[in-house]
Amino acid sequence: MNNWQPEEYDPTPDTPPRASLSQRTILFLVAGTVILLDQFSKQLVERSLALYEVWAPIPAIEPFFRIMHATNTGAAFGLFQGGGLFFGVMALIVSAGIIYYNHTLPAGNNWLRLALGLTLGGALGNLIDRFRLGHVTDFLDFGPWPVFNVADMAVVGGALLLGWLTWRESRQMKQAEWGEQVEG
């Protein structure tokens, strides 16, 4: 048996530095902020407006924006009505996955932690409604769009940020690959 190894061989691959506690906390701070804003705004609407009652804070733009107390038993923006139990279970599974993934992320990745925190906060904000009321309270009505809430905005914002981060990383990898081809 030949145990000879080239000098540059390193049996332990480079491992990225572990994230600090403050970096791992970003996820929970963002998620907590989303949950607080979401639940506060929903309870304000529930206390102030009867179901399907409308309030136009700026009457001149009522065709484009108004507050309407609505309910939703489906997913974000009123999709898949009646799937409350399914979406509740999915929110729990996704939340557990996000928390685990946050723990395994190396140092840095703060934009990714922000995106995951928005998604986690939105998922849990709507999950609280499902347990508390049996439906989700929606109230932001922008004309032709389905009525939605702060949690829905956080989920969509987190998904958009995640998409942008993925696109950016893909471009960086392609540029690095192209640079290696030019050098070689």
N, C-alpha and C positions, 0 to 999 in steps of 0.2 A: 504494500500500500504506500502510495506516495502522498505525504501530507504537505508537500510544498505548495505554498500560496504566493501569488505575486505580492510585492510589498504594498501596493495600494489597496489590497483587499481588506475590507473592514467587515467583520462578521456581524456587527451591530449597526443596522442602518440608522441614519440620522432620524431622530424622533423630534418632532416639533415641540417647543416648550409648552408646558401645561398652563392652562388658563388660570389666572388668579381668581380668588374668591370674588373680588369686586367685578371682574369681567363676567363671571358666571352669574352674578347678581343682576346684570343688565336685563336679562330676559324677564326676571321676576318683577323688577321695577316697572318695566314697560307694560307687562301684562297686568300688573296691579293697577297702574294708572288707567289703562283702557277699561278695566272692569269697573273701577270707581266712576269714571265719566259716563260709561254706558248705563250702569244701574241708576246713578243719580238722574240722568236725563230721562230714562224710561219712567222712573217713579214720579218725576215732575209732570210728565205728560199724563200718566195714569191718574194722578190726583187732580189735574187741572182740566182735562178734557174727557167728555164721555166718549165711549167707543164710537168711532167714525166721525166724531166732531172735528171741525177744521178751525184753525186759527191762522190768520194771515198776519204775521208780525209787520210786514211791509205791504200794505194793500195794493200798491201800484205794481208789484211783481207777483201777485198771487197766482197768475197762470203759470209762472215758472218756478215758484217756491212757496210752500206753505207747510204748516205743521198739521198732521192729521193722525189722530190716535187710531191705529189699526193693529190687527193681530195676524200672526203668521204661524202656521203649524208645519211649515216646510223648511227649506234652506234659505240662504241669503236671497234677498230681493223677491221673496214669495215663490221661489221655484220649488217644485215637488211637494205640493201641499199634502198634508196628512202623514208625512214621514217623520214626525217628531221623535218617536222612539229610536228609529234608525239613526237620525242625526244626533241624538243625545249619546248613543253608544259610540258613534264615530267620533264625536267631540272628545269623549273620554280617552279613546284609543290614540287619537292624534295628539292630545295633550300629553299623555304619558310618553309618546315617542319624541315629542319636542323637548320635554324635560330631560329625557335620557340623552338625546343628541346634544343638547346644550352642555351637559356634563362632559361629553367626550370631545367637544370641539377644542382644538389647541388655542394657545394665546392669540390675541388679535381677534379677527372675525367679528368685530363689534357691530358692523352693519348687518351681518347675518343674524347676530343675536337680537338686534332691533327688529328685523323682519320676523323672526320666530316669536319674539315677544308680542308683536302686534297680532299675529295669528293666534297665539295662545290666549291672549286677553280677549280677543273677539269670540273665539270658540267658547271660552268659559263664561263670558258675559251672556251669550245666548243660551248656554246650558243652564245657567242659574234661572233664567226665565222659564225654561222648560220644566224645571223642577218646581219652581215657585208658582207658576200659573198654568202650566200645561200647554203654553204657547209662547211665542216671542212677541214682545211689543215693538212695533215699528212706528215711526212718526215723521221721518224726513221725506217730504213729497216734492220731488223736482219734476213737475209736469208729466211728461210721457213716461218717465222711469218708474219702476215699481217702488213702493214705499219701503224705506229701509231704516237702519238705526246706526248708532256709533259702533257697535260690535261688528256689524256688516262692513262698515268703512274700514275698520282695523284689519279684518280678514283680507279684504281686497287690497288694501294698502300693503299689508305684509306680503301677499302673493306677488304684487307688482314689484316690490322691492327685491324679493327673492328672484324673480325673473330677470330683473336688471342686473343683479349680482352674478347670476349664472351666465348671462350674455357677456358681461364684462370679463369674467374669468375665461370664458371660451375664447374671446378675442385675444386676451393676453397669452393664452396657451398657443394659439395659432401664430401670433407674432413671435413668440419664443421659438417655436418650431421652424418658422420661416427664417429667423435669424440664424439658427443652427445650420440650416441648409445653405445659406449664403456663406457662412464661415467655412463649411466643410468642403 
